Amino acid sequence: MLLIPDQPVHGSSYTNDLCPCEIREKLPLEDPTAEVDVAIVLAVDMSGSINQIEATLQRESYAAALESPTVLKVIKEGMHGKIAVTFVEWSSRGSLKTRVDWTVLSEANDASVVAEAIRKRSEGLHRDPHGAKTSISYAIDVSVDAFDKLPVPTLRRVIDISGDGTNNDGSSLEESRLRALQKAIVINGLPIGAEMENGETTAEYYERHVIGGPGSFIIPADSSAEFQWAIINKLIREVSSISGEKRS
């Protein structure tokens, strides 16, 4: 992993959610036939193990990473100079919030609009007693379905999952993972924390059971201080298509 120095996580004021229609008004889709270099579903764990401080850290870190000059530079250097992103928060099976619908991002203004939407205040999914569990399989399933609504063409589709635990709810993780791989969708992981469960760390679990596809990889974040750094480096690899070992 390359250490890319950038701006630290900073505090933000939170208001109501920016709805998808407001995002579309701020970032109109100029040409729905124009190809993007990669389409990424940013799927963020908001299950019961994530407290409000950690939820805020995740949102702020993703927002700041998308606004990072380093990430924007890599996007501009792509063949088409733009990517498509959607940001969803998940927990138990059936518990999902789409904070940012599919949006094409190529410049700092685009990144600011997306970051603003991510930073808006929202009731954490883990406050719902039915949303306390962790269904990585559900996160993969809804991410795969999201590509059916992608408004622009792309040759690369990526699911970017961050989380701090194992799959303990919903359908079979292996079946959901296989469904994504059969559709040529790459799954990358950002495992959070160094806790052990059933004899393996979260990073080891993601490595063995979650990620898959050509060039798939994990970038662990063992502490909150590492989280934004991990997201920036993960986005750089995904946007620039830096390949690792092929996984299936």
BELNOR-V533953 format. One record per helix or strand of 3 or more residues. SS is the DSSP state (h for helix, s for strand). FROM is the first residue (numbers start at 1). TO is the last residue. Records with the same first field share a line. If there is no record, write none. Layout:
SS = FROM-TO / FROM-TO
This chain:
h = 20-26 / 52-67 / 69-76 / 108-119 / 125-127 / 129-131 / 136-149 / 173-182 / 202-210 / 224-240
s = 39-45 / 83-90 / 96-105 / 157-163 / 186-192
